[in-house]
Amino acid sequence: MKLLITPKPEKDEGFISYLLRLTEANGYDTPSWILSLSGIDYMELQWKFTFVFSCSEGFKKFAKLTGNTLSDLIGLLYLPAPSPKHTTAEADYDFYGAFLNRSVIRPHCPKVCFRCLAEFGYCRRIWDCSLVTVCPLHECLLVDTCPKCKRRLRAIRNRMSVCACGCDWSELQPDLRPEHEITVSRRIYQLCRLLPLDHHSKERLNPLESLALQEFVIVLTFIAGLECEMSWATGRPSRSIELRNEDLHTYISKAYQVFENWPHNFHQFLDKKSKGDVSFNPRDGKLDTALKEEFGALFKRLYGDLR
C-alpha cells in the first residue's frame, strides 16, 4: 500500500514536519492514520517520540508507504552512537554529525519561524535542538506558543501552519531580535553546515567559536544550567522541558555573553559565582574543600558533571 500523495522530504526537514505535510496533502484529520498504516504506535507521539530515535520496523514500513527508500528518510531520524566503544554517553544521538544528549533534541516540543513556514512550508529539523531559539535567516524568535489561544504548539496536528484554534501562524508578524541574540542559533546553523562560516576578527575573539557542535552545546548548557534547571548535555535529569522557548533563549544568550569580550566577561562571571576570598590551604589533605566553599555549585558541577 502507498499513500496517494507522497511529496519528498526536504533536505533539512524533521520527521514530524514530513508527517504533517503528508497528513495535510492527503486530507487526513490526524497523522494517526499514517502512523497506524506504518505500524507505529500513536501513543509514542504523546511524549517521548521514541521511534524518531531509532530505525524501527515501523519506520521501514513508513518508507514503503510514502514511496521512499530507507536511505531517503534516514536523515529524518536521530540515531544513537554507533557502538559502546564510542566516546559519547549512552543517551547521545546523531544530530547533524555530532552526538548530542537526547535531552537537547526535542521534537516533542515544537517551535516554528512564521516566515519560514510562509516561504518554505515545512519545519526545519534543526529547530528540534533546544539551543536553537531564533531563526538566523529571518532574525526572529522561534515561537512555541500560539499567539491566539496561548497554548503550546502541538507537534501532532493536521495542518503545518494552522493551530487547532484556527490561527494561521504563517500570516503573523515575527518577533525580531537584535544581532547579539541571534549569535548562538546562527553558530549552530553554521556548525550543521546550513549557513556559511563567519570569519571573525581577532579583536572579537570568543573561545566558543573554536568548538565543534557537541562541545559548543555542552559548554552553553553547563553555564546556563547554573542559572536554571537546564537540559543537561551529559545526561543529567532536568526540568527544562517546562521552560518556554523565550525563557531558554534568555538563558542561552546570557551564557554565550559570558565568553564575549574574553576574558573580561568570564572573570566577571567567576566573581559573581564566588562567595568571597577563602583560605586555599589544604584541609585534611584536600585542596578542593576551599574551592567548594568559594565556588559552590560551579565547582561541584564542573568537576562532577564534566569530569
NUDO-545071 format. One line per 5 residues: number of its first residue (from 0); for each residue x, y, z of N, C-alpha, C. Coordinates in steps of 0.02 Angstrom, whole numbers, plus 32768, in hexadecimal, padded with zeros to 4 digits. Atoms other than C-alpha are relative to their C-alpha. Last residue first. Layout:
residues N
NUM> X,Y,Z,X,Y,Z,X,Y,Z; ...
***
This chain:
residues 307
306> 7FC8,802E,7FF4,86C8,82F9,86C9,803F,8014,7FDA; 7FD4,7FFF,803B,8645,8369,867A,803B,7FD2,8006; 8024,800E,803D,85BC,833D,86F6,802C,7FFD,7FC2; 802B,803C,7FFB,8620,832B,8796,7FE0,7FEF,7FBE; 7FD6,803B,7FF5,86B5,83A0,877F,7FD7,7FC0,8007
301> 7FC8,8001,802E,8656,8430,8731,8028,7FC0,8006; 8016,8014,8043,85B3,8409,8788,803A,7FFB,7FCF; 801C,8043,7FFD,85FE,840C,8837,7FEC,7FE7,7FBB; 7FCA,8031,7FF7,866D,84A3,8816,7FE4,7FB9,7FFC; 7FD4,7FFE,803B,85E0,850B,87CF,8036,7FCC,8004
296> 801D,8028,8036,8567,84D2,8856,802B,7FFF,7FC2; 803D,8025,7FF6,85D6,8516,88E2,7FEB,7FD5,7FC5; 8025,8002,803F,865B,858D,88A2,7FC2,7FD3,8001; 8003,7FC1,8024,86B0,85C9,8942,7FD0,7FFE,7FC5; 801B,7FCB,7FD7,868A,853B,89B9,7FF9,8041,7FD9
291> 8048,800B,7FF8,86A0,84B8,8933,7FE1,8038,8028; 8020,7FEF,8040,874A,8500,8906,7FB5,7FF8,8004; 8002,7FB7,8005,877F,84FD,89BD,7FDD,8016,7FBF; 802E,7FE7,7FCC,8752,8445,89CE,7FF8,804C,7FFC; 8041,7FF0,801D,87A3,841B,8926,7FCF,801B,8033
286> 8002,7FBB,8015,8852,842B,8973,7FBA,8013,7FE8; 802C,7FF7,8039,883B,8388,89D1,7FFB,804A,7FEF; 7FE0,8016,803D,88C8,834E,8A45,7FD7,800B,7FC1; 8000,8049,8000,885B,835A,8ADE,801D,7FE4,7FBF; 801C,8016,7FC1,8844,840F,8AB1,7FF9,7FB4,7FFE
281> 8022,8041,7FFF,88B4,8454,8A29,7FE7,7FEF,8046; 7FD6,8033,7FE2,88DB,850D,8A3A,7FDB,7FBE,8002; 7FF6,8038,802D,8875,8571,89BF,8032,7FCE,801B; 7FBC,801C,7FFB,882F,85E6,8A42,8007,7FC4,7FD2; 7FFA,8034,7FCD,8792,863C,8A09,8048,7FE8,8000
276> 7FBF,801E,7FF3,876F,86DC,89AB,7FFD,7FCC,8037; 7FCE,7FD6,7FDF,86BC,86FC,897A,8041,7FDA,800D; 801B,7FEA,7FBF,8623,8694,8955,8031,802C,8025; 7FD6,8009,7FC5,8656,8685,889F,7FDD,801B,803E; 800B,8043,7FE4,85D2,8670,8819,8028,7FF5,8040
271> 8046,8005,7FE9,85C9,872A,87F4,7FF3,7FBC,8021; 8008,7FD6,7FC4,8687,8737,87EE,7FB9,7FFB,801C; 7FE3,8023,7FC7,868E,86A2,8778,7FF9,8029,8041; 802B,8038,7FF1,8615,86F8,8700,801A,7FD9,803D; 8039,7FE4,7FDD,867B,8798,8708,7FCF,7FC9,8015
266> 7FE8,7FEF,7FBD,8716,8734,86DA,7FC7,801F,802A; 7FF9,803F,7FDB,86B8,86E9,8648,8018,800C,8047; 8043,8016,7FEA,867E,8794,860D,8004,7FBF,8029; 801D,7FD2,7FCF,8733,87D3,860B,7FBC,7FE8,8019; 801F,8028,7FCA,8782,873A,85B7,7FDA,802B,8033
261> 7FD6,802F,7FDB,8747,874C,852E,8042,8021,8015; 7FCE,7FD2,7FE3,86D5,87DA,84F7,8031,7FD9,802C; 7FF1,7FC7,8029,8651,8754,84DB,8032,802D,8025; 7FC1,800C,8024,865D,86B1,853B,8010,8038,7FCE; 7FCA,800C,7FCF,85DA,86D8,85C1,8043,7FFB,7FDD
256> 7FE0,7FC0,7FF0,856E,8721,8536,8038,7FF9,8033; 7FCF,7FF0,8035,854C,8670,84F8,8025,8040,8011; 7FC8,802E,7FF9,84FB,8641,859F,8036,800F,7FCB; 7FD6,7FE8,7FC9,848E,86DD,8598,803E,7FD3,8009; 7FE0,7FC2,8017,844C,86AA,84ED,802F,801C,8036
251> 7FCB,8012,8030,842B,85F8,8529,8026,803E,7FE8; 7FC9,8021,7FDD,83CA,8633,85C2,803A,7FF0,7FD2; 7FE0,7FD2,7FD1,8360,86B1,8563,803C,7FE0,8022; 7FDB,7FCF,8028,833A,863B,84D2,8027,8031,802E; 7FC2,8021,8014,8307,85B2,854B,802D,8030,7FD9
246> 7FD7,8006,7FC4,8289,862B,8595,8043,7FDF,7FF1; 7FE7,7FBC,7FF0,8247,865B,84E9,802B,7FFF,803F; 7FC7,7FF0,802A,823D,85A3,84B9,801D,8045,8010; 8014,7FEA,8043,81CD,857C,854C,803E,8014,7FD9; 7FF0,7FBB,8013,8214,851D,85DF,7FE7,800E,7FB9
241> 8036,7FD4,7FEC,81BA,8480,861B,800D,8048,7FEB; 8039,800E,802C,822D,840C,85B9,7FC6,802F,800F; 8003,7FCA,8031,82B9,8463,8618,7FC8,7FF4,7FCE; 8046,7FED,800C,828F,83EE,86A8,7FFA,8037,7FCB; 800F,7FBA,7FF6,8332,8390,86B8,7FB6,800D,7FF1
236> 8049,7FF4,8001,8381,82E4,86C1,7FF2,804A,800D; 801B,7FEF,7FBE,843E,82EB,869C,7FB4,800B,7FFB; 8030,8031,7FE9,846A,8293,85F9,7FE0,800E,8044; 7FDF,803F,7FF1,8509,82EB,85C6,7FD1,7FCE,8022; 7FE2,801F,803A,84BB,837C,856A,8023,7FBE,800E
231> 7FB9,8008,7FF4,8448,83AD,85F8,8020,7FD5,7FCA; 7FF0,8041,801D,839F,83F4,85CF,804B,7FF7,8001; 7FF7,8004,8048,839E,848C,8640,8009,7FB8,7FE9; 7FFE,8048,8009,835C,849F,86F0,7FFF,7FF1,7FB5; 8042,801E,8003,838B,8556,86FF,8007,7FB5,7FF9
226> 8034,7FCF,7FF2,841D,85CC,871F,7FBA,7FE3,8001; 7FF1,7FE4,7FBE,84AD,8551,872D,7FCC,8033,8015; 801A,802B,7FCC,845F,84F0,869E,8010,8017,8046; 8047,7FEF,7FF7,8480,8581,8629,7FE2,7FD8,8038; 8003,7FBD,7FE5,853C,8569,8642,7FB7,8014,800E
221> 7FE1,8000,7FBE,8534,84AC,8629,7FF9,8045,8021; 8030,801D,7FD2,84B8,84B7,859B,801C,7FFD,8047; 8038,7FD2,7FF6,852B,8531,8542,7FCC,7FE4,8030; 7FEB,7FC5,7FDB,85C8,84C8,855B,7FC5,802E,800F; 7FF0,8012,7FBB,8576,8424,8529,8013,803D,8029
216> 803E,800C,7FDC,8526,846D,848C,800E,7FF1,804A; 8024,7FBF,7FFE,85C9,84B5,844A,7FC1,7FFA,802A; 7FE1,7FDB,7FCA,8623,8412,8476,7FDE,8044,8009; 800C,8022,7FC1,85AA,83AD,840B,801C,8028,803B; 8045,7FFA,7FE9,85A8,842C,837D,7FF5,7FE0,8045
211> 802E,8026,802A,8664,843E,8368,7FBB,8001,8021; 801A,8041,7FEC,86BD,84C8,83C7,7FD5,7FDF,7FCB; 7FD2,8034,8016,872C,8554,8384,7FE5,7FBA,800E; 8000,8004,8049,86A3,85D7,838B,802E,7FCA,7FE5; 8033,8030,8016,8687,85B5,8443,8001,7FF6,7FB5
206> 7FE5,8044,8001,872D,860B,846B,7FCE,7FCB,7FEA; 8028,8023,7FCD,86E3,86B3,8436,8017,7FB7,7FFE; 7FF5,8048,7FF5,875E,8721,83D8,7FD4,7FE8,8039; 803F,8019,7FE4,8716,87CA,83A9,8005,7FB5,800D; 8017,7FD2,7FCC,87BA,8827,838D,7FC0,7FE7,8021
201> 7FE1,8012,7FC0,87FF,878E,8333,7FE8,802E,8038; 7FBF,7FE1,7FF4,8784,87AD,82A6,801B,7FEC,8044; 7FFD,7FCA,7FCF,86F8,8734,8282,8047,801B,8007; 7FB9,7FF7,7FF3,86EA,86D0,81E2,8008,803D,802E; 7FE9,7FBB,7FFC,8638,8691,81E0,804B,8000,800B
196> 7FDC,7FEA,7FC4,860E,85E1,81A7,8014,8049,7FFB; 7FB7,7FFB,8006,858E,85C6,811D,801F,801A,8040; 7FEC,7FBC,8011,84DF,8592,8152,804B,8002,7FFA; 803C,7FE3,801E,848B,84E8,815B,8009,8049,7FEF; 7FF5,7FF4,8048,852F,848F,8179,7FC1,8017,7FDC
191> 8027,8034,8022,84F8,844B,8224,8003,8008,7FB4; 7FE0,803F,7FEF,8585,84B1,8273,7FDB,7FC5,7FE2; 7FC0,8005,8023,8543,8549,8216,8022,7FBD,800E; 800E,8008,8048,8490,8530,824F,8040,7FF6,7FD9; 8016,8045,8006,84D2,8519,8301,7FEE,7FF1,7FB7
186> 7FC5,802B,7FFC,8531,85BD,82F1,7FEE,7FB7,7FF9; 7FDB,7FFB,803F,8497,8618,82B2,803D,7FD2,8002; 8025,8026,8033,8432,85D7,8346,8025,8002,7FBD; 7FFD,8048,7FF0,84B5,8614,83C1,7FDE,7FD6,7FCA; 7FBD,801D,8008,84D0,86BF,8370,8001,7FB5,800B
181> 8005,8030,8037,841A,86F3,835B,803F,7FD5,7FFB; 802C,8036,7FEB,8409,874F,8400,7FFA,7FC9,7FCB; 7FDD,8027,7FCC,84A2,87BC,83DC,7FD4,7FC7,801A; 7FCA,802B,8019,8455,87F3,8336,801E,7FD4,8037; 7FC0,7FE0,8012,83B4,883A,837C,8036,7FCD,7FF1
176> 7FD1,7FFB,7FC9,830F,87D7,8376,8041,8021,7FEA; 7FBA,7FF6,8014,8275,87E0,8308,802D,800C,803C; 7FE1,7FD9,7FCB,81D2,8797,834A,804B,8007,7FF1; 7FD0,801F,7FD0,817D,8759,82AD,801A,8032,8033; 7FC0,7FDD,8002,80DF,879F,825A,8030,7FE3,8035
171> 7FEF,7FD3,7FC9,8052,8724,8243,8044,8020,7FF7; 8019,7FBD,800F,800C,86DB,81A2,8014,8033,8035; 7FDA,7FE6,8039,8073,863A,81AA,7FEA,8047,7FED; 7FC2,7FE1,7FEB,802E,861A,8258,8027,8020,7FC7; 7FCE,8011,8033,7F7E,85FB,821A,8040,8025,800F
166> 7FCD,7FCC,800E,7F10,8601,82B6,8033,7FE6,7FCE; 800D,7FE0,8040,7E7D,8588,82AA,8033,8036,7FEE; 802D,7FC8,7FF5,7E78,8554,8361,7FF0,8026,7FC0; 8043,801C,7FF7,7EC3,84AB,8332,7FCC,8037,800C; 800E,801B,7FBD,7F59,850C,82F4,7FBA,7FE4,8002
161> 803F,7FE9,7FE3,7F82,8523,823C,7FF3,7FDC,8042; 7FF9,7FBD,7FE4,8032,851E,81F3,7FC1,801A,8022; 7FBC,7FEC,7FF0,804D,8467,81C6,8002,8042,8027; 7FE9,7FCD,802F,7F9C,8427,81CE,8042,801D,8018; 800F,8014,8045,7F59,8387,821B,8012,8034,7FCC
156> 8039,7FDA,8016,7FAB,8396,82C6,7FF2,7FED,7FB7; 802E,8026,802A,802A,8333,8327,7FC2,8029,7FF3; 7FD8,8020,8034,80BA,839E,8366,7FD2,7FDB,7FD0; 8003,8049,7FFF,8040,840B,83C3,8029,7FE4,7FC8; 8009,801F,8041,806F,84C0,83DD,8000,7FB4,8008
151> 7FC3,8017,8021,805D,84F6,8491,7FEF,7FDF,7FBD; 7FED,8044,7FF0,7FBC,854F,84B9,8040,7FED,7FDC; 7FCE,8002,7FCA,7FA6,860B,84BB,8013,7FBA,8016; 801E,8027,7FC9,7F05,85FF,8451,802F,7FF9,803C; 8048,7FF6,7FF9,7F35,868B,83D8,7FE4,7FDC,803E
146> 8010,7FBC,7FE9,7FF2,869D,83E2,7FB6,800C,800D; 802C,7FDF,8030,8008,85DF,83D8,7FEE,8045,801A; 8042,7FF3,7FE3,809B,85B1,8447,7FD5,8024,7FCD; 801A,8041,7FEA,813E,8563,840B,7FBC,8005,8021; 803C,7FFD,7FD7,817B,85F6,83A2,7FE8,7FBA,8012
141> 802B,8039,8010,822B,8609,835E,7FC7,7FFF,8032; 8007,8033,7FCD,826E,86B8,837C,7FD3,7FC8,7FE6; 803A,7FFA,7FD5,829A,871C,82E0,7FFD,7FC5,8031; 7FEC,7FDB,7FC4,8335,873F,827A,7FC5,800C,8030; 802F,7FC8,7FFB,82E6,8703,81D7,8009,802A,803F
136> 8011,7FEB,8044,8370,868C,81A2,7FD3,803E,8001; 7FCE,7FD0,8017,83B8,8682,8253,7FF3,8018,7FB8; 7FF1,8010,8046,8315,8636,8292,8033,8032,7FE7; 8013,7FCE,8031,8316,8641,8350,800F,7FE6,7FBA; 803A,7FDC,7FE6,8319,85C6,83E1,7FE8,8037,7FD1
131> 8015,7FD7,803A,8390,8542,83A0,7FBF,8022,8013; 7FD6,7FC3,8001,83D6,8507,8448,7FF2,802C,7FC4; 8019,7FCF,7FCF,8346,848B,8460,8028,8041,7FFF; 7FCC,7FF4,7FCE,8373,8430,83BF,7FEA,8038,802F; 8008,8031,7FCA,82D3,83FA,8367,8035,8008,8036
126> 8028,7FE1,7FCB,82DB,849B,8300,7FF5,7FD1,803B; 7FD3,7FE0,7FD0,8369,844A,829E,7FDA,8023,8038; 7FEB,8030,7FCE,82EA,83D8,824B,802C,8020,8036; 7FBA,8015,8005,829C,846A,81EF,8013,7FD1,8039; 7FD9,7FF1,7FC4,81E0,8476,81E7,8046,7FE3,7FFA
121> 7FEE,803A,7FD7,818A,847C,813D,8028,8017,803D; 8036,8030,7FF5,812F,84F4,80C8,8012,7FC1,8026; 7FEA,8043,8013,81C6,8550,8080,7FCD,7FC9,800E; 7FD7,8003,803C,8198,8608,807B,800E,7FB9,7FE9; 801F,7FDD,8038,8105,8615,80F3,8027,7FF7,7FC0
116> 803D,8024,8012,8146,8590,816B,7FE0,8020,7FC3; 7FEB,803E,8021,81F3,85DF,8167,7FC3,7FD8,7FEB; 7FED,7FF0,8044,81A4,8689,818C,8018,7FC2,7FD9; 803A,7FEE,8029,8144,864E,8224,8014,8009,7FB7; 7FF4,7FBD,8019,81DD,85F6,826E,7FC6,8011,7FD1
111> 8000,7FF0,8047,81A6,855F,82D0,8015,8048,7FF4; 7FFE,7FB8,8005,81B6,8505,8376,8009,8011,7FB6; 7FF6,7FDC,8040,818C,8452,839E,8001,804B,8008; 800C,7FBB,7FEA,81A9,8401,8449,8009,802E,7FC3; 8041,7FFE,7FDF,8196,8347,841E,7FF0,8045,801C
106> 8034,7FFB,8033,8224,8354,839F,7FBA,8004,801E; 8044,8000,7FE6,8298,837B,8432,7FCB,8008,7FC8; 8024,800A,803F,8350,8356,8418,7FB7,7FF5,8011; 7FF7,7FC3,8027,83AB,83A0,84B0,7FD9,7FFC,7FBE; 8024,7FCA,7FDE,836B,831C,852A,8005,8042,7FDA
101> 8046,8000,8016,83A3,8298,84AC,7FD8,8038,8021; 802B,8024,7FD2,8458,82C4,84CB,7FB7,8008,7FEB; 801C,7FD7,7FCB,84B6,82FD,8432,7FD3,7FD6,802D; 8028,8028,7FD2,8528,829A,83BE,7FEB,802A,803C; 7FE8,7FFB,7FBB,8561,8307,832E,7FD3,7FD6,802C
96> 7FBB,8019,7FFB,854A,82D9,8276,801F,8005,8045; 7FD6,7FE1,8033,84AF,8343,8259,804A,7FED,8009; 8022,7FC2,8014,8462,8305,82FB,802F,8025,7FD1; 7FE2,7FDC,8038,8493,8251,831E,7FD5,803B,7FEC; 801C,8010,8041,8458,8217,83C8,801C,802F,7FCA
91> 7FEC,7FD3,8035,84A5,820F,8475,7FE7,7FE8,7FBC; 803A,7FD9,8014,8449,81B8,8504,8010,8032,7FC8; 8033,802C,801C,84CC,8130,8519,7FC5,8026,7FE5; 8029,8022,7FCD,8554,81B2,8530,7FCB,7FD7,7FDD; 803B,7FDD,7FE8,85D1,81DD,84A8,7FDC,7FD8,8035
86> 7FF0,7FD5,7FC7,8683,819D,8491,7FC4,8026,801C; 7FFF,7FBA,8012,864C,810E,8422,8009,802B,803F; 7FBC,7FE8,7FFC,867D,8063,8462,8005,804A,7FEE; 7FEF,7FF1,7FBB,85C8,803B,8486,8046,801D,8009; 7FEA,803A,7FDA,85A6,8047,83CA,8010,8015,8047
81> 7FF9,803F,8025,8556,80B3,8343,8015,7FC4,802A; 7FB9,8009,800C,8515,8141,83B2,800C,7FB9,7FE5; 7FD2,8001,7FC6,8459,8147,83A3,8048,7FF8,7FEB; 7FE9,8044,7FEF,83F4,817A,8309,8034,8002,8037; 7FC6,7FF3,7FD5,8393,821C,82FF,8018,7FBD,801A
76> 7FFA,801F,7FBF,831D,8206,826C,803C,8019,8027; 8035,7FE6,7FD6,82E6,826F,81D7,8006,7FE8,8048; 7FEC,7FBE,7FE7,838C,824F,8180,7FCC,8021,802C; 7FD7,800B,7FC4,835C,8197,8172,8017,8042,801F; 8020,7FE8,7FC3,82CD,81C5,80FD,802D,7FFE,803E
71> 801F,7FBE,800B,8319,81B8,8051,7FE9,801F,8041; 7FCA,7FCE,8001,838C,812B,808C,7FE5,8047,7FF3; 7FED,7FF4,7FBB,82F3,80C5,80B8,8037,8035,8004; 7FD1,8033,7FE8,82B3,80D7,8007,8012,8011,8048; 7FBA,7FED,7FF7,8219,8141,7FF0,802B,7FC3,800F
66> 7FDC,8007,803F,816E,8118,7FA9,8048,8017,8003; 7FF7,7FBE,801E,8111,815E,8040,8028,7FFE,7FBE; 8041,7FDF,8005,80CA,80B8,807C,8005,8043,7FDB; 8025,8020,8037,816F,8061,8057,7FBD,8023,7FF4; 7FDC,7FF2,803E,81D0,80DB,80C5,7FDB,7FE3,7FC3
61> 8011,7FBB,8012,814C,80D0,814E,8022,8014,7FBE; 8042,8003,8021,8160,8014,814E,7FEA,8045,7FEA; 7FF4,8020,8041,821A,802C,8172,7FBE,7FFA,7FD9; 7FE4,7FCC,802C,81EC,80A8,81FB,800E,7FE3,7FBB; 8034,7FD2,8013,817A,8028,824B,8019,8036,7FD1
56> 8025,8021,8036,8205,7FA7,8248,7FC7,802E,7FE8; 802A,8038,7FEE,826C,801F,82B1,7FDF,7FE1,7FC2; 801B,8015,8041,82FC,8090,827E,7FD8,7FC0,800B; 7FE9,8042,8016,8317,80E1,8326,7FE1,7FF1,7FBD; 7FBB,800B,7FE9,8307,818B,837C,8019,7FBA,7FF0
51> 7FD7,7FD1,8024,826B,81C6,831F,804A,7FF6,8011; 7FF1,801B,8042,8213,8127,8359,802B,802F,7FD7; 7FC7,802E,8001,8223,8161,840E,8012,7FE8,7FBA; 7FEE,8005,8047,81B4,81FA,83F8,8039,7FCF,7FF6; 7FB8,800B,800A,81B9,8211,84B6,8016,7FFD,7FB7
46> 7FCD,7FE7,7FD2,8113,8263,84E1,8047,7FF7,7FE6; 801C,7FD8,7FCB,806E,824D,8486,8034,801B,8030; 7FFD,7FB9,8010,80BE,8218,83E4,7FE5,802C,8038; 7FBA,7FEB,7FFD,80E5,8169,8424,8007,804B,7FF3; 7FF3,7FE8,7FBC,802A,8158,8443,8049,8015,8009
41> 800E,7FB8,7FFC,8011,814E,8386,8010,801C,8045; 8030,7FF3,7FCB,8067,80A4,8383,7FF7,804C,8008; 7FE2,7FD8,7FCC,80C1,8092,82DD,7FCA,8012,8033; 7FF4,802A,7FC5,8084,8003,8270,8022,8025,8038; 7FB9,8010,7FFC,809A,8069,81D1,8010,7FD2,803B
36> 7FEF,8027,803B,7FE0,8069,81A9,8049,7FEB,8000; 8020,8042,7FF9,7FC0,80A1,825B,8011,7FD3,7FC5; 7FD9,8026,7FD0,803E,812F,824A,7FE4,7FB9,8008; 7FC1,8013,8021,7FEA,816C,81AC,802A,7FD6,802E; 8010,802F,8036,7F3E,816B,81FD,8040,7FE7,7FDE
31> 8004,8044,7FE5,7F82,81B8,829E,7FEF,7FCD,7FCB; 7FC7,802A,8017,7FB8,8252,823C,7FFC,7FB8,8018; 7FCC,8007,7FCE,7F09,829B,825B,8039,7FD5,7FE4; 8011,7FD7,7FC6,7E76,82D8,81F5,8037,8000,8035; 8011,8025,7FC3,7EC3,8293,8155,7FF0,8031,8039
26> 8041,7FEF,7FE4,7EB8,82FA,80B5,7FEC,7FD9,803D; 802F,8037,800D,7F46,82A5,8057,7FBC,800B,8021; 8006,800B,8048,7FAF,8343,8049,7FCC,7FCB,7FEF; 8024,7FC8,801F,7F8E,8375,80FE,7FF4,7FF3,7FB5; 8044,7FFF,7FE5,7FC1,82CC,8146,7FD5,8035,7FDE
21> 8023,8039,801D,8059,82BD,80D5,7FB7,8000,8016; 800B,7FF0,8047,8091,836C,8105,7FDB,7FC8,7FDD; 8035,7FCE,8004,8077,8344,81BD,7FF1,8012,7FB7; 803F,8022,7FEF,80DF,82A5,81B1,7FC5,802F,7FFA; 8011,8028,803B,816A,8306,815A,7FBE,7FDB,800A
16> 8014,7FD2,8036,816A,8387,81E5,7FEA,7FD9,7FC2; 8044,7FE9,7FF0,816C,82FE,8269,7FE7,802F,7FCA; 8031,8035,800D,8203,82AC,8214,7FB8,8018,800D; 8006,8031,7FCB,8268,834C,820D,7FCA,7FCE,7FF0; 8041,8006,7FDF,8296,83A9,816E,8002,7FCB,8037
11> 7FF6,7FEF,7FB9,8346,83DE,813C,7FBF,7FFC,8028; 7FBE,8014,7FE8,834D,8389,8092,8009,800C,804A; 7FCD,7FCE,800E,8293,8396,8070,8041,7FEC,8023; 7FEA,7FD7,7FC8,822D,82F7,8075,8034,8032,7FEB; 7FC0,8015,7FE4,81E1,82BD,7FD1,8013,802C,803B
6> 7FC8,7FD1,800D,8128,82DB,7FB1,8040,7FE5,8020; 7FC2,800D,7FDA,80BC,823E,7FB8,8037,8031,7FED; 7FD4,7FC7,800C,8006,8255,7F83,803D,7FF9,802D; 8010,7FE4,8042,7F9F,81B6,7F72,802F,8039,7FEE; 802A,7FC4,7FFC,7FF2,815C,8003,7FF6,801E,7FBA
1> 7FDB,7FC2,8004,8038,80B0,7FDA,7FCF,803B,8004; 802A,7FC4,8000,8000,8000,8000,802B,803E,8000
***
